[in-house]
Every structure is written in structure tokens, then in C-alpha cells.
């Protein structure tokens, strides 16, 4: 994907911004989909959680120091002591 800039007059910007909000999309996503449709291209497939197969593979037992994300220093001391 390439990054680019466009300039819109205030009225067009407000219309695009409102439409993006109503559809729950980012302004960029709406512009990409609109351009794809205008040029007769299929819109890019929207990613779903199943597309991110690495999510959750690093789960571990946290034990009494849960959540380790907040108590990492104590967890490190405990792990080194073992």
C-alpha cells in the first residue's frame, strides 16, 4: 500500500468524514473503497481475527503474580530465584 495525500474542500471533507463515521470506517478506508468501486475493482477483503494466527500463541501461566504485565519486576525476581 502506498501513502499519499489529497486535498479536499471543507464541504467534501465533512461529507466523507460523516459517511466514514456512519459506516464505522476510517476516512482512509472509505476513500480506498470508493476509489476501488469507481475504477471497477473489487474492494480489498476486510481482515478478521482468524487472519491473525499468531494472536494468543504466547500465553503463559501467570500464577499468583497475575497480571504479570503489571507485576513484571516481581515475576522476574521469582523466576530468577527458581
Secondary structure, DSSP 8 states (H G I E B T S, - for coil): ---------HHHHHHHHHHHHHHT--HHHHHHHHHHHHTT--------GGG-TTTTTT----GGG--TTTSHHHHHHHHHH-
